[in-house]
């Protein structure tokens, strides 16, 4: 994965959504192989929404998926809508339909964020417990994901860290439930302490509709309450993959 860090993110502009998805799949595979070799596992937090769907389809395919040590991969979600897994809005369902049925990841390593059986708060607490168990955390310890995949909303949100939300101020919890006024709905999300502790964070941003916000995030004034994606400043590597359309408002550096 190209360098770039929380202070100076790397940005790679590719022709289109397919090219972004292919590059992301290659990076995912490289990181999975490297992490599996060095620590015997690859823990990744998946992004929701529509942008990463093609990436997940590619990971389930032979070209990119064949070299991935799926039995050593642990799949988490970076955020989730508080809807049952069968709901069309479920990020779990999007990933399941795009790849889960075609990769040899052990079912016990797949950790959906929301089952529909608990309240949002209970689900957030339960997910924290799963993370603590899988990462074998001691109290107060923050997990280090090998990779966190993120999308970018046109309003500057990422994961389910929305502008002016309580979730963006969370400094202790690993996962929180947040009522998002703009959506009139609850969301679950990894918190910034977790995202910013990741070894690598990869944003996938495509389409004309994201051009203005991507320029804001990368080149606009630092105003993180309005643009929470600006709060993603991992200790590890930070890379934005954008297509030409989404990068069309970026000033030449
Ligand atoms: C979600 C995502 C969210 C998403 C952005 C971009 O659950 O919706 O995690 O943060 O990445 O809203 O969504 P699109 O990829 O659909 O534009």
Boltz pocket constraint, residues with backbone or C-beta under 6 A from the ligand:
constraints:
  - pocket:
      binder: B
      contacts: [[A, 47], [A, 48], [A, 49], [A, 50], [A, 51], [A, 52], [A, 79], [A, 80], [A, 81], [A, 91], [A, 150], [A, 151], [A, 152], [A, 153], [A, 154], [A, 157], [A, 158], [A, 159], [A, 160], [A, 204]]
      max_distance: 6.0
